[in-house]
């Protein structure tokens, strides 16, 4: 997965998930979402659609977009929301993969190594990279 991300970032010259979604042809929509849903990914009529809750701050939106972009790249034709609502199929595998994708996209190995060698804590690293502590823990594994 890390090599795939590295190639995409190099090809498009950015690790910004919104820019990458646009470059890769995903449709990104920001608006109201149901319940406590922060974002979702749909595949509809050969289109990948990323929906992001309009009430999120910039950092949260960036993380959610990176996660949903992971679904677009790794699970393009899988509608995990539809699966959860219509079957007993566990979509956790897809969510873990999308989280890993997002953490690796937003936090490059090279940048991370620069800070890790100075002994920064997970909380400090999360603050530096503007990601959640959970994303940072996932990236450090």
VEXKOL-521181 format. One record per residue: residue in one letter; x, y, z of N, C-alpha, C in turn. Coordinates in Angstrom, 2 decimals. Example, Ala and Ser with C-alpha at 12.3 -4.5 7.8 and 13.67 -1.06 7.14 Angstrom:
<rs>
a,13.19,-5.69,7.80,12.30,-4.50,7.80,13.20,-3.30,7.80
s,12.85,-2.25,7.08,13.67,-1.06,7.14,12.90,0.03,7.87
</rs>
This chain:
<rs>
x,0.82,-1.19,0.00,0.00,0.00,0.00,0.87,1.26,0.00
x,1.94,1.23,0.78,2.80,2.41,0.88,3.40,2.78,-0.48
x,3.79,1.78,-1.25,4.37,2.04,-2.57,3.31,2.63,-3.51
x,2.10,2.12,-3.44,1.01,2.65,-4.26,0.78,4.13,-3.94
x,0.78,4.46,-2.67,0.58,5.85,-2.24,1.73,6.72,-2.72
x,2.94,6.23,-2.56,4.13,6.97,-3.00,4.04,7.30,-4.49
x,3.61,6.34,-5.31,3.49,6.56,-6.76,2.43,7.61,-7.08
x,1.30,7.54,-6.39,0.22,8.51,-6.62,0.67,9.92,-6.24
x,1.31,10.04,-5.07,1.78,11.35,-4.61,2.82,11.91,-5.57
x,3.73,11.07,-6.03,4.76,11.51,-6.97,4.13,11.94,-8.30
x,3.20,11.15,-8.80,2.58,11.45,-10.09,1.84,12.78,-10.08
x,1.11,13.06,-9.00,0.28,14.26,-8.95,0.91,15.40,-8.16
x,2.05,15.15,-7.51,2.78,16.21,-6.82,2.11,16.74,-5.57
x,1.26,15.94,-4.96,0.58,16.36,-3.74,0.13,15.16,-2.94
x,-0.01,15.37,-1.63,-0.63,14.35,-0.79,-1.95,14.88,-0.24
x,-2.41,16.01,-0.75,-3.70,16.57,-0.32,-4.82,15.68,-0.85
x,-5.63,15.10,0.04,-6.65,14.15,-0.41,-7.71,14.78,-1.31
x,-8.03,16.05,-1.11,-9.02,16.72,-1.97,-8.47,16.89,-3.39
x,-7.22,17.31,-3.49,-6.59,17.47,-4.81,-6.46,16.12,-5.51
x,-6.04,15.11,-4.76,-5.90,13.77,-5.35,-7.24,13.22,-5.82
x,-8.27,13.42,-5.02,-9.61,12.95,-5.42,-9.99,13.57,-6.75
x,-9.73,14.86,-6.89,-10.04,15.55,-8.14,-9.20,15.01,-9.29
x,-7.91,14.85,-9.07,-7.01,14.33,-10.11,-7.40,12.91,-10.56
x,-7.86,12.11,-9.61,-8.19,10.72,-9.89,-9.62,10.52,-10.38
x,-10.40,11.58,-10.43,-11.74,11.49,-10.97,-12.83,11.15,-9.97
x,-12.53,11.24,-8.70,-13.57,11.01,-7.69,-14.39,12.30,-7.55
x,-15.65,12.14,-7.31,-16.53,13.28,-7.07,-16.58,13.50,-5.57
x,-16.25,14.70,-5.12,-16.25,15.01,-3.69,-17.39,15.98,-3.40
x,-18.21,15.60,-2.43,-19.36,16.42,-2.04,-19.27,16.69,-0.54
x,-19.41,17.96,-0.17,-19.47,18.32,1.24,-20.89,18.81,1.52
x,-21.51,18.22,2.53,-22.88,18.59,2.86,-23.33,17.89,4.12
x,-24.63,17.98,4.40,-25.15,17.32,5.61,-25.11,15.80,5.45
x,-24.83,15.11,6.55,-24.83,13.65,6.54,-25.81,13.15,7.59
x,-26.15,11.89,7.50,-27.10,11.30,8.44,-26.42,10.89,9.73
x,-27.14,10.98,10.82,-26.69,10.52,12.13,-25.32,11.11,12.47
x,-24.41,10.24,12.89,-23.06,10.71,13.26,-22.04,10.37,12.18
x,-22.50,10.19,10.96,-21.62,9.85,9.85,-20.76,11.05,9.50
x,-19.46,10.85,9.51,-18.52,11.92,9.17,-18.22,11.95,7.68
x,-18.37,10.80,7.04,-18.12,10.72,5.61,-18.51,9.35,5.11
x,-18.61,9.23,3.81,-18.91,7.93,3.22,-18.45,7.92,1.77
x,-18.35,6.72,1.23,-17.96,6.53,-0.16,-19.01,5.68,-0.84
x,-19.42,6.10,-2.03,-20.37,5.34,-2.84,-19.80,5.13,-4.22
x,-20.14,4.00,-4.79,-19.83,3.74,-6.20,-21.18,3.68,-6.91
x,-21.41,4.60,-7.83,-22.70,4.68,-8.49,-22.50,5.02,-9.96
x,-23.01,4.17,-10.83,-22.93,4.38,-12.28,-21.51,4.73,-12.73
x,-20.57,3.90,-12.31,-19.15,4.03,-12.66,-18.48,5.28,-12.11
x,-19.07,5.87,-11.09,-18.49,7.05,-10.46,-18.20,6.77,-8.99
x,-17.03,7.19,-8.54,-16.70,7.14,-7.13,-17.10,8.46,-6.50
x,-17.93,8.40,-5.48,-18.45,9.61,-4.85,-18.04,9.62,-3.37
x,-17.34,10.67,-2.98,-16.90,10.85,-1.61,-17.77,11.94,-0.99
x,-18.45,11.60,0.10,-19.30,12.56,0.81,-18.65,12.87,2.15
x,-18.59,14.16,2.48,-17.96,14.60,3.72,-18.92,15.51,4.47
x,-19.05,15.28,5.76,-19.94,16.08,6.60,-19.50,17.54,6.61
x,-20.43,18.42,6.35,-20.14,19.85,6.28,-19.79,20.48,7.63
x,-20.06,19.79,8.71,-19.81,20.34,10.05,-18.41,20.04,10.58
x,-17.58,19.37,9.80,-16.23,19.04,10.25,-15.30,20.23,10.06
x,-14.29,20.34,10.93,-13.29,21.39,10.72,-12.33,20.93,9.62
x,-11.41,21.80,9.24,-10.51,21.51,8.12,-9.67,20.25,8.33
x,-9.14,20.08,9.54,-8.32,18.90,9.81,-9.14,17.62,9.73
x,-10.34,17.64,10.32,-11.22,16.47,10.27,-11.63,16.17,8.84
x,-11.97,17.19,8.08,-12.36,16.99,6.68,-11.24,16.36,5.87
x,-10.02,16.81,6.14,-8.85,16.27,5.44,-8.67,14.79,5.76
x,-8.81,14.43,7.05,-8.66,13.02,7.44,-9.78,12.17,6.85
x,-11.01,12.67,6.90,-12.14,11.92,6.36,-11.99,11.76,4.85
x,-11.59,12.82,4.17,-11.40,12.72,2.72,-10.32,11.70,2.39
x,-9.22,11.70,3.15,-8.14,10.72,2.92,-8.65,9.30,3.14
x,-9.46,9.10,4.17,-10.04,7.78,4.45,-10.95,7.35,3.30
x,-11.84,8.22,2.87,-12.77,7.87,1.80,-12.03,7.70,0.47
x,-10.97,8.47,0.26,-10.14,8.28,-0.93,-9.50,6.89,-0.91
x,-9.18,6.41,0.29,-8.68,5.04,0.43,-9.68,4.03,-0.08
x,-10.95,4.24,0.25,-11.99,3.36,-0.30,-12.03,3.46,-1.82
x,-11.95,4.68,-2.34,-11.99,4.89,-3.79,-10.86,4.16,-4.49
x,-9.67,4.20,-3.92,-8.51,3.57,-4.56,-8.43,2.07,-4.28
x,-8.73,1.66,-3.06,-8.56,0.26,-2.68,-9.80,-0.61,-2.90
x,-10.98,-0.01,-2.79,-12.24,-0.78,-2.85,-13.24,-0.08,-3.76
x,-12.81,0.31,-4.91,-13.57,1.20,-5.78,-15.03,0.81,-5.96
x,-15.31,-0.45,-6.17,-16.70,-0.85,-6.48,-17.47,-1.38,-5.27
x,-16.92,-1.22,-4.08,-17.57,-1.72,-2.87,-18.29,-0.57,-2.18
x,-19.58,-0.71,-2.00,-20.37,0.26,-1.25,-20.50,-0.25,0.18
x,-19.57,0.14,1.04,-19.56,-0.42,2.40,-20.78,-0.01,3.20
x,-21.30,1.20,2.97,-22.51,1.61,3.68,-23.66,0.71,3.28
x,-23.78,0.43,2.00,-24.82,-0.46,1.51,-24.64,-1.85,2.10
x,-23.40,-2.33,2.15,-23.15,-3.66,2.71,-23.58,-3.73,4.17
x,-23.23,-2.73,4.95,-23.57,-2.74,6.38,-25.08,-2.71,6.59
x,-25.78,-2.02,5.72,-27.22,-1.86,5.90,-28.05,-3.00,5.32
x,-27.47,-3.82,4.45,-28.27,-4.84,3.80,-27.78,-6.26,4.04
x,-26.61,-6.43,4.66,-26.08,-7.78,4.89,-25.44,-7.83,6.27
x,-25.01,-9.02,6.64,-24.27,-9.18,7.88,-22.78,-9.25,7.62
x,-22.37,-8.93,6.40,-20.96,-8.96,6.04,-20.20,-7.93,6.87
x,-19.12,-8.35,7.47,-18.31,-7.44,8.28,-17.45,-6.60,7.35
x,-17.68,-5.29,7.36,-16.90,-4.40,6.50,-15.69,-3.83,7.25
x,-15.43,-4.31,8.45,-14.33,-3.79,9.25,-13.01,-3.85,8.50
x,-12.76,-4.90,7.74,-11.53,-5.03,6.97,-11.35,-3.83,6.05
x,-12.42,-3.41,5.39,-12.35,-2.27,4.49,-12.05,-0.98,5.26
x,-12.65,-0.84,6.42,-12.44,0.38,7.23,-11.00,0.45,7.73
x,-10.45,-0.66,8.16,-9.07,-0.69,8.61,-8.12,-0.34,7.47
x,-8.36,-0.91,6.31,-7.52,-0.61,5.15,-7.62,0.86,4.75
x,-8.82,1.42,4.78,-9.01,2.83,4.43,-8.32,3.73,5.46
x,-8.37,3.35,6.74,-7.68,4.13,7.77,-6.16,4.07,7.57
x,-5.66,2.90,7.26,-4.22,2.76,7.00,-3.81,3.59,5.80
x,-4.63,3.53,4.75,-4.35,4.32,3.56,-4.26,5.80,3.93
x,-5.25,6.29,4.67,-5.29,7.71,5.05,-4.06,8.09,5.87
x,-3.71,7.27,6.85,-2.56,7.58,7.70,-1.28,7.63,6.88
x,-1.10,6.69,5.96,0.10,6.67,5.13,0.11,7.81,4.12
x,-1.05,8.19,3.62,-1.13,9.31,2.68,-0.77,10.62,3.37
x,-1.33,10.84,4.54,-1.17,12.13,5.22,0.17,12.28,5.94
x,0.82,11.14,6.22,2.07,11.17,6.99,3.13,10.36,6.24
x,4.00,11.04,5.52,5.03,10.31,4.77,6.08,9.73,5.72
x,6.66,8.65,5.30,7.68,7.97,6.10,8.87,8.90,6.34
x,9.26,9.63,5.32,10.41,10.52,5.43,10.15,11.64,6.45
x,8.99,12.26,6.35,8.66,13.33,7.29,8.55,12.79,8.71
x,7.91,11.65,8.84,7.74,11.05,10.17,9.09,10.74,10.81
x,10.00,10.16,10.03,11.31,9.79,10.57,12.08,11.00,11.09
x,11.90,12.15,10.46,12.56,13.37,10.91,12.18,13.74,12.34
x,10.92,13.52,12.69,10.46,13.86,14.03,10.67,12.74,15.04
x,10.50,11.51,14.60,10.65,10.36,15.51,12.05,10.30,16.09
x,13.04,10.63,15.30,14.42,10.53,15.80,14.70,11.50,16.94
x,13.85,12.52,17.10,14.02,13.47,18.21,13.16,13.13,19.41
x,12.45,12.01,19.35,11.71,11.52,20.51,10.38,12.19,20.78
x,9.76,12.74,19.76,8.44,13.34,19.94,7.44,12.26,20.36
x,6.48,12.65,21.19,5.44,11.72,21.63,4.39,11.57,20.54
x,3.53,10.58,20.69,2.44,10.37,19.72,1.53,11.59,19.68
x,1.23,12.16,20.83,0.37,13.35,20.85,1.03,14.52,20.12
x,2.32,14.70,20.34,3.03,15.78,19.66,3.06,15.55,18.15
x,3.34,14.31,17.75,3.37,13.99,16.32,2.00,14.21,15.67
x,0.95,13.80,16.36,-0.40,14.01,15.82,-0.68,15.49,15.62
x,-0.24,16.30,16.56,-0.42,17.76,16.46,0.40,18.32,15.29
x,1.63,17.90,15.14,2.50,18.37,14.06,1.90,18.04,12.69
x,1.41,16.80,12.54,0.90,16.36,11.25,-0.59,16.65,11.06
x,-1.22,17.22,12.09,-2.63,17.60,12.04,-3.54,16.41,11.73
x,-3.29,15.34,12.47,-4.11,14.13,12.35,-4.52,13.69,13.76
x,-5.43,12.76,13.83,-5.85,12.24,15.13,-4.75,11.37,15.73
x,-4.82,11.19,17.02,-3.87,10.32,17.71,-3.99,8.90,17.16
x,-5.22,8.47,16.85,-5.45,7.12,16.30,-4.74,6.95,14.96
x,-4.81,7.96,14.09,-4.12,7.88,12.80,-2.61,7.79,13.03
x,-2.11,8.58,13.97,-0.67,8.55,14.24,-0.24,7.20,14.77
x,-1.02,6.63,15.68,-0.70,5.29,16.20,-0.70,4.26,15.09
x,-1.66,4.37,14.19,-1.75,3.44,13.06,-0.53,3.59,12.16
x,-0.10,4.82,11.95,1.05,5.08,11.06,2.35,4.59,11.68
x,2.45,4.64,12.98,3.68,4.21,13.66,3.82,2.70,13.75
x,2.73,1.95,13.51,2.79,0.48,13.59,3.57,-0.08,12.44
</rs>
